[in-house]
Structure formats: structure tokens, C-alpha cells
Amino acid sequence: MRDGMRKGGEMTDLTGQVAIVTGASGGLGARFAKVLGRHGASVALAARRQDRLADLQAELTREGITCAAFSYDAEDPDAAETLITQVSDALGPPTLLINNAGISLPGRAQDSSLMDFERTMAVNLRAPWQLSQLCVQRWIAAETGGAVVNIASMLAERVGPGVSLYCMSKAALAHMTACHAVEWARYGIRVNALCPGYIRTEINDDFWDTDRGRAELTRLPRRRVGAPQDLDSALLFLCDPASGFVNGASLTVDDAQSWAL
């Protein structure tokens, strides 16, 4: 097959890829790690909660997926270099980077503290910037190419009350995605963003059963939020070597939720 094209219906094959997934200890990160591993990638599980990572590593290993767990605190500016070195030693040089780790510190804009601002930007923007830069420096030197997927949000292009810092950081992340795509395309490196809508995970599960959560559901087009598996095909599309002409995109996957806000 020429130019990476495959026969119709053939699944994404990530065999030989080494994928770093940050924030892999739960929620979307854990799901992303499973999906990439089940499609052939070796997976570096990076997060702070080591007990959760150990459980996920054991689950993936039972499935025959090559993986390893790494302690990673996105707030620590020194953690990125250590992570890349450890992953390279354990699994080989990374070829895919999924910048998934993120935080949201709810609060009205006038009440947010400087610490809130700095923490949000450190995790949601600085950490993806650092990891991307470190991976790309290695890819350029080795002339191997690579792919970065930044996990932004539908709120990168919309706003929600009480989460202004989150919205600002995700908007910046989406714009960083485009900046990096333009600069690194000549090296065979793709940078895209996945922008999920409301996805039900362990972090927000209780909210949707509250009066406020039920009221929020009534505003959504199908009166429901998504599940982590609703992002599987979009993630694989952005990681797939066959998607070689997809670069600098911010792919919103939200069941039209953002248009109803």
C-alpha cells in the first residue's frame, strides 16, 4: 500500500510505537492507555498515583500489552526530563505523546488566587509544552518523526461560568497545538488536539446525579454526557500513521454539546 494507505476496514496498527500517556492513573488517561496498547503500542503510564498505575499496569500486562509505570507530577518543572529518560530506558524512545494530565480548579474569576492560576497553567499548559519540546528535540535529532496529541476541551473555544482558568488554559493549549504543528511539520512531526465534551468519569460521576447536574443535562442535545470509550476512534485517528495529512487540527468530539452552551 502506498503512502501509508490501508485496505478499508483494517484497524489502526500501532505496533512498534512507544506511547507516553500522562494522567494515566484514571479517567480518560487510563482509557487512552488501554486503547493504544490494544492496538499494538507499548505504553508508558505516567501519573502521580502510583497505586492506581500499578493496578492498570497489571491489567494491561494480563492482556499481553507491553507497558511500564512512571511517577510523574505535571506541576514539577523538573519531572518532564526525568520521565522522557526513564521511558526511553525502559521501553525505548517514545514515538507518541498523549498530553492528557490536567486539572480544573473551579471558582469565579474574581475569587481565583495566583496559586490557582499558576497551578492550572503549570499542569494544563507548561507540562505539555515541556514534554512536547523534549520529545521533538529527540525526534528531530534522530530524524524519526513522531506525533503529539494534546487533550484540550470543547471549552477551548467556548466558556463556562466558574471555570475561567480551565477555559483559558485549554484555549492556550489548542493554540499551542497549531503553533507547534506549523513549526515541526517539516520534520515529519504531527501535533493535534483532541477536544472532548462532557465525559462521565470517576472525577465527575457524582455531579451528574445532583440537581445541578441534572439541570445541565437538560441543556445538552441528547440529554446525556459521553463515556470514555466515545473518544476511542478519535484518539486512534489522530495517532494513526495513516493520518499523515492531519496536522494542527483541534478535533472536537462532544455530541454537539458545545453548540448548546
N, C-alpha and C positions, 0 to 999 in steps of 0.2 A: 504494500500500500504506500503510495507516495505522500510526502508532506504530512506524515503522521495520521492520515485518514484511515478509518477502520470500517469494516462492514457494519451495516445497520444492525442495531440491537446488541452489539458487542459491548460488554461492560467496561467501565473505566479500569485500566490496569496501571497500578502504581508500583508494580514490582521494581525493586531497586531504588525506590525513593526512600529518603530518610526525612520524616516529618516531625518538626517540633510543634507541639500544641501547648500553649500557655493556658493557665487556668483550667488544667485538665482534671482537677480533683472532683468535679461535679458539674451538673447542669449541661450547658452546651459543650463545654470543653471535653467532658467525658464522652459525650455522644460523638463529637468530631473525631476523637482518637479511635473510637471503635470503628467508625465508618472508614477512615483512612486505612486502618490496619486490616479490615476485612477486604479491602481492595488491593492489598499487597504491600503497602508501605510498612517500613519499620518505624515505630512511633516512640518519640521522646515525650514522656509525660512530665510536664513541668508545672509545679504549683507549690504553695506553702504547706498545705495539709497533707503531711506525709502518710498518715494512717489511711486516708482516702485513696491516695495514689497507690499505696501497697495493695489495697483491695482491687483497684482497677487493673493494676499490673497482673495480679494473679488471675483475674477473669480473662484478660486478653491472652495471657500465656496458655491458659487451658484451651483457648480457641486456636492455638498454634501461631499466634501473632508475635512477631519479634518486637519487643518493647523494653524500655527501661525507664525508671522513675528518677526525677531530679528535683531537689529542693530549689525553688525559685520564688523570690519575693520581688514583685514588679516595682515596689516602692524603693528598692535598694538600687542605686545607680551603679553599684559595682557587681550586681548579680548577673548582668547580661553577658559579660565577657566570660565569667566562670561557667555559665550554662553552655555557651557555644563550645567551649573547650571540652567540657565533660561529655557532651553529646557526641562530639567528634571522636573522642577516645573510646566511647562505649559502643556506638552504633555506626560510626563513620560520618563523614562530613554531611551536614544537613543539606537537603535539596528543596524542601518545602518548609515554609514558616507560616504557622497559623497564629496570628496575634489575637488571642481570644481573651486573655485576662482583662478584667475591667471592674470598675466599682461605680456605684451611684450613691451619692450622699444627699438624700432628699432634704429640701429646705427652701424657703422662699429666698429670692436673690438678695434681699436686703438683710437677711439674717445669716447668710453663709460667712464662714470665717476664712481668714487667709489660709489656715491649715486645711480646711475643706477644699479650697481651690488648689493648693499645692498637691494634696494627695490625689485628687481627681486627675489633674494633668499629668502627674508622675506615672500613674498606672495606665490611664487611657491613651496617653499621647507620647510621653517621653520613653516609656518602656518599649512600645512598638517601634519607635524611631531608632532606639539604640540597637535592638535585636535585628531590625532590617538592615541597618548600616553594617553591622558586624558580619551578617551572612553575606551581604552583597560584596563587601570587600574581598571575601574569600572566593566567591563565585567569579568575580572579575579576574582575580589573580590566577585562578585555575581554568578560566575560560570554559566553564561548565554550564552557565545559565542557571536558572532557578526560578522559583515562584513564591510570592508572598501573598497571603490573604489576610487582610485586616478585618476584624469583626467590628463593624461600626453599628449603625442602628437606623431604623426609619426616622428617628429623631435627629439624624444628621441634617435633614432637610425640613424638618418640622420642629415645633416647640411644644413642650408640655409644661404646665404650671408646676412649680415646686421642684423641678429637676433641671434648672438652667445650666448648672455646671456640667452635668452629664451631656446635655444637648450641645453645649459649646465644645466639649472635648471630642465628641463624636463627629461634629461638623469639621473640626480641625483634622481629625483622623482621615475622614473621607477626602479632604483636600490634599493632605499629605500623600495619600494613595496616588492621586493624579500627578502630583509633582514628581514622585519617585518613578512612576511609570514612564513619564517623558524622559527623565534623565537616564534611566537604566535600560530602556528598550534596546539600545544599540548593542548591549552586551548579552542579549538573549534572555533577559530577566523580565518577568511579568509581575505586576503588582496590581491587585484588585481588592475591592472591599465587598464584603457581604453585609447587607443591612437588614437584619431581621426586624419583623414587627413584634408584637406581644407574643412571647413564647412561654408556655407554662412550664416552670421548672421548680425544683425544691426551694429556690430562693423566694419565689413569689407565689407559691402554691396556695398558701393560706389567704392571701389578699383577695383572690378571685371568688372566695366564698363569703366575703364580708359584704355589707350593704353597699359600700363604695365600689367594691369590685364588681358586684352585680350591676350596679348603675353604669359602670364603664363598659361592661359587655353590651349593654343595650345600644351603645353608640357605634358598635362595630358592624360591618356589613353583614356578616353571618352569625353575629351574636356569639362568637367563640374566639378563643385565642388558639395559637398554634401549639404543636408539640415539637420537641427537639428533632424528631425524625422528619418533620416537614422541611427541614433545611438540608437534608442529605444530598439531594440531587443538585442543588445549587452549589454546595461546597465542592462536590466532585467535579462539576462543570468547571469551576474556577481553578481547580488543582490539575485537571486532566491535561497532559501534554498535547492532546489533540485540540485543545482550546488555545492554540498558539497565537491567534489573532485577537484574543480577548485580553485587553491590557488597558489599565487606567479606568476600568469600569467600577461603578458602585451599584451593585445588584440588590435591589430591594425585594425582599421576599416577605410579604406581610398580609396577603389575602385582601389587599386594598384598604387595610386599616388606616394607613397614613392619610388617605384621602377623606376619611371620615372624621378626622380630628378637628 
